[in-house]
C-alpha cells in the first residue's frame, strides 16, 4: 500500500538508499549454529541477570530495611535510565565497530556488576550496581541483531533472530527458579554471585571465537556500510505516522504494567500467602525428598508461569494477528486492544483469592493474554516504514517502551504500595517507622497486613492502566491500513 500521509521528500530519499547489492557471505552451517547458540545463551544471561532481582526483592527488602519505592527504584528506574539512553548510541557505534568485541565487553561489564550486587550493604550500593548492569546490558541486543543479520543468509534471518529472542523467557525462567533456590539455601547475596559468574566465561568466549564478518564485505558493500540514514529524515517519517505513536505508547503502558508487577509478584505471595506457601513447600519436600524453602517454591512456580505462559502468549499473539490480519490489517491492533481489557478481571481475581495455589494457576492466564501484544506491535512498527529505516523505528520504539515501562513501572507500584500501606497503618494508629527494624511484637501483625494490602491494591490499580492501552490500540484502527507501506 502507498502512504499518502508521509511527506514525499524524506521517504523518497530513504527509498533511494535501498540496499540492492550482494549480502555478506554467510558462515559455514556448523559455525553459524555455534554462533547463534552462543548469542542466544548470552541473551539468556542478559535477562537472567536483569530479572533475578525480582525473586530476591523481598529478602533484600528485609535485610537492608528498604521501602517498596526503593525496590521499584532499584529494579526499574536505576536500570532502565541508562539502559534505554545508551541503547541508541551503542547501536550506532556497532554499525562500524567490531560487534563481538562490543558484546563481549558489555557482557563482562553487566556480569561483574551483577556479582557486585551481592556485596551491597545498603540501598545506594544496590542502585549503583544496578546502574552498572543497565550500562552493560545496553550493549547486547543492538549489535547482536546486526551481527545475526550478517551471519545468516537473508532467507533465514527472521528465524535466527527469533531463536536469539528465546533468551527473554528462558532467562526470566532460570532467573526466578535459580534465584529462589539459591537464596533459600545460601542467601540472596550468593544468588547474585552465581548469576553473574557465567558471564565472565562467555565474555572471553565471545572475544576469541565470534568473528566480525564485515571484513568479508565487497568494496561496494563496504561503501554502503559507511553510509547511514540521517536521524532527522527518519524521525520526520516517524512523526507523520499516527499509528506508530499510538502503538508505541500503548505498548509502553503494557510494559509499564508488566515491569511494574515483576519485582513485586513474589513479594505479594510472601506477604499475602505466607502460610500457604510454607505448606506448599513442606508438601513438595515430603513428596520429592528435595528440601525446598518458600523462596524457592515461589521462584520455581513463577518461573513456570512467566516463562512458559509468556512464550505461549507471544506466539499466540503473532499467529492470531497474522491470521486475522490477512483479511483486515486492523487485527494487528484489535487483538492487543481486546486482550488488554480481558486481562483486568482475571488478574484482579488472581490477587484476591485466598488460596496461593489457585492464585498461581490463575496468574498464568494474564501472563498469556498480557503477552499477546508483542508480535502485533513489533510487526506493525516494521510494516509502517520503509525497509531503510526499520532499525531506527525499532530503536525509537524500544526506547519509549523501556523508558516508560521499565523505568517508571516498578517505581510507581512501589510508591503506591507504600502510600496505601501507610494509610492502612494510620487507621491502626501506627506509622511506617513502627514497622522498622526494632518493631514491637504487638505491631508485627498490623504491619504485615498493611504491607500485604498496600501491595495488593497497588497491583490492582496499576492493572487498571490496561484501559488506557486499550484506548490507544483501538484508536490505531483508524490509521493502520492507510499507513502500511510494506
VEXDREN-2710 file (C-alpha; in Angstrom, 1 decimal):
% VEXDREN-2710
k/r/px/py/pz
1/UNK/0.0/0.0/0.0
2/UNK/1.1/3.6/-0.6
3/UNK/1.5/6.0/2.2
4/UNK/-0.2/9.3/1.4
5/UNK/0.3/10.7/4.9
6/UNK/4.1/10.7/4.7
7/UNK/5.9/13.7/3.2
8/UNK/7.3/12.7/-0.2
9/UNK/10.8/14.1/0.0
10/UNK/12.1/12.3/3.2
11/UNK/10.6/8.9/2.2
12/UNK/11.7/9.2/-1.4
13/UNK/15.2/10.0/-0.2
14/UNK/15.1/6.9/2.0
15/UNK/14.0/4.8/-0.9
16/UNK/17.0/5.9/-2.9
17/UNK/19.2/4.2/-0.3
18/UNK/17.6/0.8/-0.7
19/UNK/20.3/-1.9/-0.5
20/UNK/20.1/-4.0/-3.6
21/UNK/23.6/-5.1/-3.5
22/UNK/25.0/-8.6/-2.6
23/UNK/24.9/-9.7/1.0
24/UNK/27.7/-10.8/3.2
25/UNK/29.0/-14.3/2.7
26/UNK/27.4/-16.4/5.4
27/UNK/29.4/-18.5/7.9
28/UNK/29.5/-22.3/7.4
29/UNK/26.5/-24.1/8.7
30/UNK/28.2/-25.6/11.7
31/UNK/29.9/-22.4/12.8
32/UNK/26.7/-20.4/12.2
33/UNK/24.9/-22.8/14.6
34/UNK/27.6/-22.4/17.2
35/UNK/27.5/-18.6/16.8
36/UNK/23.7/-18.5/17.2
37/UNK/23.7/-20.7/20.2
38/UNK/26.4/-18.6/21.8
39/UNK/24.5/-15.4/21.2
40/UNK/21.2/-17.0/22.5
41/UNK/23.0/-18.0/25.7
42/UNK/24.4/-14.5/26.1
43/UNK/20.9/-13.1/25.8
44/UNK/19.6/-15.6/28.3
45/UNK/22.3/-14.4/30.7
46/UNK/21.2/-10.8/29.9
47/UNK/17.7/-11.5/31.1
48/UNK/18.7/-13.8/33.9
49/UNK/20.9/-11.0/35.4
50/UNK/18.2/-8.5/34.8
51/UNK/15.3/-10.5/36.3
52/UNK/16.9/-12.4/39.2
53/UNK/16.5/-9.3/41.4
54/UNK/12.7/-9.8/41.2
55/UNK/12.6/-13.1/43.2
56/UNK/15.2/-11.6/45.6
57/UNK/13.3/-8.4/46.2
58/UNK/11.6/-9.5/49.5
59/UNK/14.7/-10.9/51.3
60/UNK/16.6/-7.8/50.1
61/UNK/13.9/-5.6/51.5
62/UNK/14.0/-7.3/54.9
63/UNK/17.8/-7.5/55.1
64/UNK/18.5/-3.9/54.1
65/UNK/15.3/-2.5/55.5
66/UNK/14.0/-0.9/52.3
67/UNK/10.7/0.6/51.4
68/UNK/8.7/-0.6/48.3
69/UNK/9.6/2.6/46.4
70/UNK/13.2/1.8/46.9
71/UNK/12.6/-1.7/45.5
72/UNK/10.9/0.0/42.5
73/UNK/13.8/2.3/42.0
74/UNK/16.4/-0.5/42.3
75/UNK/14.6/-2.9/39.9
76/UNK/13.3/-0.3/37.4
77/UNK/14.4/3.3/37.0
78/UNK/18.1/2.8/38.1
79/UNK/18.5/0.1/35.5
80/UNK/16.2/1.5/32.7
81/UNK/17.5/5.1/32.6
82/UNK/21.0/4.1/31.5
83/UNK/19.8/1.0/29.6
84/UNK/17.5/3.0/27.3
85/UNK/19.6/6.1/26.9
86/UNK/22.8/4.3/26.0
87/UNK/21.0/1.8/23.6
88/UNK/20.9/4.2/20.6
89/UNK/24.5/5.5/20.7
90/UNK/25.8/1.9/21.2
91/UNK/23.7/0.7/18.3
92/UNK/25.2/3.5/16.1
93/UNK/28.7/2.6/17.3
94/UNK/28.0/-1.1/16.4
95/UNK/27.3/0.0/12.8
96/UNK/31.1/0.5/12.1
97/UNK/33.0/-1.2/15.0
98/UNK/33.8/-4.8/16.0
99/UNK/30.5/-6.1/17.2
100/UNK/31.7/-9.3/19.0
101/UNK/34.1/-7.1/21.0
102/UNK/31.2/-4.7/21.9
103/UNK/29.0/-7.7/23.0
104/UNK/31.8/-9.4/24.9
105/UNK/32.8/-6.2/26.7
106/UNK/29.2/-5.4/27.6
107/UNK/28.7/-9.0/28.9
108/UNK/31.8/-8.7/31.2
109/UNK/30.5/-5.3/32.5
110/UNK/27.0/-6.4/33.4
111/UNK/28.1/-9.7/34.8
112/UNK/30.7/-8.0/37.0
113/UNK/28.1/-5.5/38.3
114/UNK/25.6/-8.4/38.9
115/UNK/28.1/-10.0/41.2
116/UNK/28.8/-6.7/42.9
117/UNK/25.1/-6.6/43.8
118/UNK/25.8/-9.5/46.2
119/UNK/28.2/-7.3/48.2
120/UNK/25.8/-4.3/48.6
121/UNK/25.5/-3.1/52.1
122/UNK/22.8/-0.5/51.6
123/UNK/20.2/0.8/49.1
124/UNK/22.7/3.1/47.3
125/UNK/25.2/0.4/46.8
126/UNK/22.5/-1.7/45.1
127/UNK/21.4/1.3/43.0
128/UNK/24.9/1.9/41.7
129/UNK/25.4/-1.8/41.0
130/UNK/22.1/-1.9/39.1
131/UNK/23.1/1.1/37.1
132/UNK/26.2/-0.8/36.1
133/UNK/24.1/-3.7/35.0
134/UNK/22.0/-1.4/32.9
135/UNK/25.0/0.2/31.3
136/UNK/26.4/-3.2/30.3
137/UNK/23.2/-4.7/29.0
138/UNK/22.6/-1.7/26.7
139/UNK/25.5/-3.1/24.6
140/UNK/23.9/-6.5/23.9
141/UNK/20.8/-6.6/21.7
142/UNK/21.5/-3.9/19.1
143/UNK/24.9/-5.3/18.0
144/UNK/23.6/-8.8/18.4
145/UNK/20.7/-8.3/16.0
146/UNK/23.1/-6.6/13.5
147/UNK/25.6/-9.5/13.8
148/UNK/23.0/-12.2/13.3
149/UNK/21.8/-10.4/10.2
150/UNK/25.3/-10.7/8.8
151/UNK/25.9/-14.3/10.0
152/UNK/23.0/-15.9/8.3
153/UNK/21.6/-16.0/4.7
154/UNK/18.8/-13.5/4.0
155/UNK/16.1/-16.1/3.9
156/UNK/16.9/-17.4/7.4
157/UNK/17.3/-14.1/9.3
158/UNK/13.8/-14.0/10.8
159/UNK/14.1/-17.5/12.3
160/UNK/17.7/-16.7/13.5
161/UNK/16.6/-13.6/15.4
162/UNK/13.6/-15.5/16.8
163/UNK/16.0/-18.2/18.1
164/UNK/18.1/-15.4/19.7
165/UNK/14.9/-14.0/21.3
166/UNK/14.3/-17.2/23.2
167/UNK/16.7/-15.8/25.7
168/UNK/14.0/-13.5/27.0
169/UNK/11.6/-16.1/28.5
170/UNK/14.4/-18.6/29.2
171/UNK/16.5/-16.1/31.1
172/UNK/13.4/-15.0/33.1
173/UNK/12.5/-18.6/33.9
174/UNK/16.0/-19.6/35.0
175/UNK/16.5/-16.3/37.0
176/UNK/13.3/-16.8/39.0
177/UNK/13.9/-20.5/39.7
178/UNK/17.6/-20.5/40.3
179/UNK/17.5/-17.3/42.3
180/UNK/14.8/-18.6/44.6
181/UNK/16.5/-22.0/45.1
182/UNK/20.0/-20.5/45.8
183/UNK/18.5/-17.8/48.1
184/UNK/16.8/-20.4/50.1
185/UNK/20.0/-22.5/50.5
186/UNK/22.7/-19.8/50.7
187/UNK/21.0/-16.3/50.8
188/UNK/20.3/-13.6/48.3
189/UNK/23.9/-12.5/48.0
190/UNK/25.0/-15.9/46.8
191/UNK/22.3/-15.8/44.1
192/UNK/23.8/-12.7/42.6
193/UNK/27.3/-14.2/42.6
194/UNK/26.1/-17.4/40.9
195/UNK/24.1/-15.4/38.3
196/UNK/27.0/-13.2/37.3
197/UNK/29.8/-15.7/37.2
198/UNK/29.0/-17.5/33.9
199/UNK/29.0/-14.1/32.0
200/UNK/32.8/-13.8/32.5
201/UNK/33.4/-17.1/30.8
202/UNK/31.1/-16.3/27.9
203/UNK/32.6/-12.8/27.5
204/UNK/36.0/-14.5/26.9
205/UNK/34.4/-17.0/24.5
206/UNK/32.9/-14.1/22.6
207/UNK/36.2/-12.2/22.4
208/UNK/38.1/-15.1/21.0
209/UNK/35.6/-17.2/19.0
210/UNK/32.9/-15.0/17.4
211/UNK/34.1/-13.4/14.1
212/UNK/33.4/-9.9/12.8
213/UNK/32.1/-10.7/9.3
214/UNK/32.5/-7.1/8.0
215/UNK/36.0/-7.9/6.7
216/UNK/34.3/-10.1/4.0
217/UNK/32.4/-7.1/2.6
218/UNK/33.0/-6.3/-1.0
219/UNK/34.1/-2.8/-1.8
220/UNK/30.5/-1.8/-2.8
221/UNK/29.1/-3.2/0.4
222/UNK/31.8/-1.5/2.5
223/UNK/30.9/1.8/1.0
224/UNK/27.3/1.3/1.8
225/UNK/28.1/0.2/5.3
226/UNK/29.7/3.6/6.0
227/UNK/26.5/5.4/4.8
228/UNK/23.7/5.9/7.2
229/UNK/20.2/7.4/7.1
230/UNK/20.2/10.8/8.8
231/UNK/18.3/10.6/12.0
232/UNK/16.4/13.8/11.2
233/UNK/15.0/12.2/8.0
234/UNK/13.9/9.1/9.8
235/UNK/12.3/11.0/12.6
236/UNK/10.3/13.1/10.1
237/UNK/8.8/10.0/8.7
238/UNK/8.0/8.6/12.1
239/UNK/6.4/11.8/13.3
240/UNK/4.0/11.6/10.4
241/UNK/2.9/8.1/11.4
242/UNK/0.0/8.4/13.9
243/UNK/-0.2/4.6/14.1
244/UNK/3.4/4.4/15.3
245/UNK/2.9/6.7/18.2
246/UNK/-0.4/5.1/19.3
247/UNK/1.0/1.6/19.4
248/UNK/4.3/2.8/20.9
249/UNK/2.6/4.4/23.9
250/UNK/0.1/1.5/24.1
251/UNK/3.0/-0.9/24.3
252/UNK/4.7/1.3/26.8
253/UNK/1.6/1.1/29.0
254/UNK/1.6/-2.7/28.7
255/UNK/5.3/-2.7/29.6
256/UNK/4.6/-0.3/32.5
257/UNK/2.2/-2.8/33.9
258/UNK/4.3/-5.9/33.2
259/UNK/7.6/-4.5/34.5
260/UNK/5.8/-2.8/37.4
261/UNK/4.4/-6.1/38.6
262/UNK/7.6/-8.2/38.1
263/UNK/9.6/-7.1/41.2
264/UNK/6.5/-7.4/43.4
265/UNK/4.8/-10.5/42.4
266/UNK/6.9/-12.8/44.6
267/UNK/6.6/-10.3/47.4
268/UNK/2.9/-10.4/47.0
269/UNK/2.9/-14.2/47.7
270/UNK/5.2/-13.9/50.6
271/UNK/3.1/-11.2/52.2
272/UNK/-0.4/-12.4/51.4
273/UNK/0.0/-16.2/51.3
274/UNK/2.9/-16.9/53.6
275/UNK/1.1/-19.8/55.4
276/UNK/0.0/-21.4/52.2
277/UNK/3.5/-21.1/50.6
278/UNK/5.1/-22.7/53.7
279/UNK/2.6/-25.6/53.5
280/UNK/3.2/-26.0/49.8
281/UNK/7.0/-26.0/50.4
282/UNK/6.6/-28.7/53.0
283/UNK/4.4/-30.8/50.7
284/UNK/6.9/-30.6/47.8
285/UNK/9.7/-31.5/50.2
286/UNK/7.8/-34.6/51.5
287/UNK/6.8/-35.8/48.0
288/UNK/10.2/-35.2/46.3
289/UNK/12.6/-35.6/49.1
290/UNK/14.3/-32.5/48.0
291/UNK/14.3/-29.7/50.6
292/UNK/12.9/-26.5/49.2
293/UNK/12.0/-23.3/51.1
294/UNK/9.4/-20.7/50.4
295/UNK/11.6/-18.5/48.2
296/UNK/12.5/-21.5/46.0
297/UNK/8.9/-22.6/45.8
298/UNK/7.6/-19.2/44.7
299/UNK/10.6/-18.8/42.4
300/UNK/10.0/-22.1/40.6
301/UNK/6.3/-21.6/40.4
302/UNK/6.5/-18.0/39.0
303/UNK/9.3/-19.1/36.5
304/UNK/6.9/-21.6/35.0
305/UNK/4.1/-19.0/34.8
306/UNK/6.2/-16.2/33.4
307/UNK/8.3/-18.4/31.2
308/UNK/6.1/-21.0/29.6
309/UNK/2.9/-18.8/29.7
310/UNK/4.8/-15.8/28.3
311/UNK/6.3/-17.8/25.4
312/UNK/2.8/-19.2/24.6
313/UNK/1.3/-15.7/24.7
314/UNK/3.9/-14.2/22.4
315/UNK/3.5/-17.0/19.9
316/UNK/-0.3/-16.9/20.0
317/UNK/-0.4/-13.1/19.6
318/UNK/1.6/-13.3/16.3
319/UNK/-0.4/-16.3/15.0
320/UNK/-3.8/-14.8/15.8
321/UNK/-2.9/-11.3/14.4
322/UNK/-1.4/-12.7/11.2
323/UNK/-4.4/-15.0/10.6
324/UNK/-7.0/-12.2/11.1
325/UNK/-4.7/-9.6/9.6
326/UNK/-4.8/-11.4/6.3
327/UNK/-8.4/-10.3/6.0
328/UNK/-8.2/-7.0/7.8
329/UNK/-5.0/-5.2/8.8
330/UNK/-6.8/-3.7/11.8
331/UNK/-6.5/-7.0/13.6
332/UNK/-2.9/-6.1/14.5
333/UNK/-4.2/-3.5/16.9
334/UNK/-7.6/-5.1/17.7
335/UNK/-6.1/-8.3/19.1
336/UNK/-4.0/-6.5/21.8
337/UNK/-6.8/-4.0/22.4
338/UNK/-9.3/-6.7/23.4
339/UNK/-6.6/-8.7/25.3
340/UNK/-5.9/-5.6/27.4
341/UNK/-9.5/-5.5/28.6
342/UNK/-9.9/-9.2/29.2
343/UNK/-6.8/-9.5/31.4
344/UNK/-8.1/-7.0/34.0
345/UNK/-10.8/-9.0/35.7
346/UNK/-8.8/-12.2/35.6
347/UNK/-5.8/-10.6/37.3
348/UNK/-7.9/-8.9/40.0
349/UNK/-9.4/-12.3/40.7
350/UNK/-6.0/-13.9/40.9
351/UNK/-4.6/-11.5/43.5
352/UNK/-7.9/-11.6/45.5
353/UNK/-8.4/-15.3/46.0
354/UNK/-7.4/-16.6/49.5
355/UNK/-5.6/-19.7/48.2
356/UNK/-2.0/-19.4/46.9
357/UNK/-2.2/-22.4/44.6
358/UNK/-5.3/-21.1/42.9
359/UNK/-3.7/-17.6/42.6
360/UNK/-0.6/-19.1/40.9
361/UNK/-2.8/-21.0/38.4
362/UNK/-4.9/-18.0/37.7
363/UNK/-1.9/-15.8/37.1
364/UNK/-1.0/-18.0/34.1
365/UNK/-3.9/-16.6/32.2
366/UNK/-2.9/-12.9/32.5
367/UNK/0.7/-14.0/31.6
368/UNK/-0.6/-15.4/28.3
369/UNK/-3.1/-12.7/27.5
370/UNK/-0.8/-9.9/28.6
371/UNK/1.9/-11.1/26.2
372/UNK/-0.3/-11.1/23.0
373/UNK/0.8/-7.6/22.1
374/UNK/4.5/-8.3/21.3
375/UNK/4.0/-9.9/17.9
376/UNK/1.4/-7.5/16.5
377/UNK/3.1/-4.3/17.8
378/UNK/6.6/-5.1/16.5
379/UNK/5.2/-6.4/13.2
380/UNK/3.2/-3.2/12.8
381/UNK/6.2/-1.0/13.6
382/UNK/8.2/-2.7/10.9
383/UNK/5.5/-2.5/8.4
384/UNK/4.6/1.2/8.5
385/UNK/8.1/2.4/7.5
386/UNK/10.4/1.8/4.5
387/UNK/13.0/-1.1/4.9
388/UNK/15.8/1.5/5.1
389/UNK/14.6/2.9/8.4
390/UNK/13.3/-0.2/10.2
391/UNK/16.3/-0.3/12.6
392/UNK/15.7/3.4/13.6
393/UNK/12.0/2.7/14.0
394/UNK/12.7/-0.3/16.3
395/UNK/15.3/1.7/18.3
396/UNK/12.8/4.5/19.0
397/UNK/10.0/2.1/19.8
398/UNK/12.2/0.2/22.3
399/UNK/13.4/3.5/23.8
400/UNK/9.8/4.5/24.5
401/UNK/8.7/1.1/25.8
402/UNK/11.7/0.6/28.1
403/UNK/11.9/4.2/29.5
404/UNK/8.2/4.3/30.3
405/UNK/7.6/0.7/31.2
406/UNK/10.9/-0.5/32.8
407/UNK/11.8/3.0/34.1
408/UNK/8.6/4.1/35.7
409/UNK/6.5/0.9/36.2
410/UNK/8.3/-0.6/39.2
411/UNK/8.8/2.8/40.8
412/UNK/5.1/3.6/40.5
413/UNK/3.9/0.3/42.0
414/UNK/6.4/0.7/44.9
415/UNK/5.4/4.2/45.7
416/UNK/1.7/3.4/45.5
417/UNK/2.2/0.3/47.8
418/UNK/4.0/2.4/50.4
419/UNK/1.3/5.1/50.3
420/UNK/-1.5/2.6/50.6
421/UNK/0.2/0.7/53.4
422/UNK/0.8/4.0/55.2
423/UNK/-2.9/4.8/55.0
424/UNK/-3.9/1.4/56.5
425/UNK/-1.3/1.9/59.3
426/UNK/-2.8/5.3/60.2
427/UNK/-6.1/3.6/60.8
428/UNK/-4.4/1.4/63.3
429/UNK/-2.6/4.3/65.0
430/UNK/0.8/3.3/63.6
431/UNK/3.3/4.8/61.2
432/UNK/5.8/3.3/58.8
433/UNK/8.5/3.9/61.4
434/UNK/6.7/1.5/63.7
435/UNK/7.3/-1.2/61.2
436/UNK/11.1/-0.8/61.1
437/UNK/13.9/-2.9/62.4
438/UNK/13.0/-2.6/66.1
439/UNK/9.4/-3.5/65.5
440/UNK/7.4/-4.3/68.6
441/UNK/5.9/-7.8/68.6
442/UNK/2.4/-6.3/69.0
443/UNK/2.9/-4.3/65.8
444/UNK/4.0/-7.2/63.6
445/UNK/0.6/-8.4/62.7
446/UNK/-0.7/-4.9/61.8
447/UNK/2.4/-4.1/59.8
448/UNK/2.1/-7.4/57.9
449/UNK/-1.5/-6.7/57.0
450/UNK/-0.8/-3.1/55.9
451/UNK/2.2/-4.1/53.7
452/UNK/0.2/-7.0/52.2
453/UNK/-2.9/-5.0/51.4
454/UNK/-0.9/-2.0/50.3
455/UNK/0.9/-4.1/47.7
456/UNK/-2.3/-5.9/46.6
457/UNK/-4.1/-2.6/45.8
458/UNK/-1.0/-1.2/44.1
459/UNK/-1.0/-4.2/41.8
460/UNK/-4.8/-3.9/41.1
461/UNK/-4.7/-0.1/40.5
462/UNK/-1.7/-0.4/38.1
463/UNK/-3.5/-3.2/36.2
464/UNK/-6.3/-0.7/35.5
465/UNK/-3.9/1.2/33.2
466/UNK/-4.8/-1.5/30.6
467/UNK/-7.9/0.6/29.9
468/UNK/-5.6/3.3/28.5
469/UNK/-3.7/0.7/26.5
470/UNK/-7.0/-0.5/25.1
471/UNK/-8.0/3.0/24.1
472/UNK/-4.7/3.7/22.3
473/UNK/-4.7/0.4/20.4
474/UNK/-8.4/1.0/19.4
475/UNK/-7.6/4.5/18.1
476/UNK/-4.9/3.0/15.9
477/UNK/-7.6/1.2/13.9
478/UNK/-8.3/4.4/12.1
479/UNK/-4.9/4.8/10.5
480/UNK/-3.1/1.5/10.4
481/UNK/-4.5/0.4/7.0
482/UNK/-3.6/3.7/5.3
483/UNK/-0.1/3.9/6.9
484/UNK/1.1/0.4/6.0
485/UNK/3.8/0.6/3.3
486/UNK/5.5/-2.9/3.4
END
